């Protein structure tokens, strides 16, 4: 009998096996994970010991009068006393086997399903809002172009052709720029080549200094690059560079707050922490308005405003690249002229270091 129960327990990993007096005989692996109780700890305990509501066992008993039941909702308690919402189905084991005197309760936690539904709903709302705003922003230049074309068709002479042509070109370029941004945001992996899975900090620093020299035309801009004395292997160095590129382009696209004695300054610090690879980018001298800070801190508004606000474009791309790498990205502001971008790439077994 014990051997049969043990085999049954291995098969029904999402089930609790009860004796007729509603004490636990065994619990499957999924139940152990959900409650943090081992099967040995639960064995011999009344089912009510892990039920949030003492009436749940009575409800199950009443539903078992027909021999089986399904879709009874209730709440179990884990080892910490936290509530777990579940859906329970059950039957007398004797209905399907020669093992009489036992009850099988199949238990499915529902919080994961609810969480997925909530996330899906929030994602749909963000997409709908973004599509609406994108369509609105694109219709503006398009309507202007159509109006200018009508003016060209109805002109009395050619005296205004040059000016109207210039305006058509201006708004066509604006429309083209916004369409490009939409395409680029939809798939930012285009053109990314497979790398060597090793970060050579000398190469990385050279690439970043080149990037800044081409995009930050300030004579007194200072870049400090603090790196470990070893290379990192097992790291997506192409993805990390692209992430740093977009984060830095977001910073240098901001207006300059003031050019004092120290000028503007960027400082990059790399370290291996307990949780993974940590990268911190400190920026001073670039002005972030209160409105921009609020948009950066509010991801919902970010989707709605990134087309109209040019300063959000590279920040959005940095957020998307961080998500692709499984990285954590956070921005802390210290007034209008100072901010710090903190990046954390989760620690993985393949992260190793090699000497330069």
Buried (B, 14 or more C-beta within 10 A) or exposed (E): EEEEBEEBBEEBEBBBBBEEEBBBBBBBEBBBEBBEBEBEBBBEEBBBEBBBBEEBBEBBEEBBEEEBBEEBEBBBBBEEEEEBBBBBBBBBBEEEEEBEEBBBBBBBBEEEEEEEEEEEEEEEEBEEBBEEBBEEBBEBBBEBBEEBEEBBEEEEEEEEEEEBEEBBEBBBEBBEEBEEBBEEBEEBEEEBEEBEEBBBBEEBBEBBEEBBEEEBEEEEBEBEBEBBEBBBBEBBBBBBBBBBBBBBBBBBBBEBBEEEEEBBBBBBBBEBEEEBBBBBBBBBBBBBEEEBBEBBEEEEBBBBBBBEBEBBBBBBBBBBBBEBBEBBBEBEBEEBBBBBBBBBBEBEEEBEEEEE
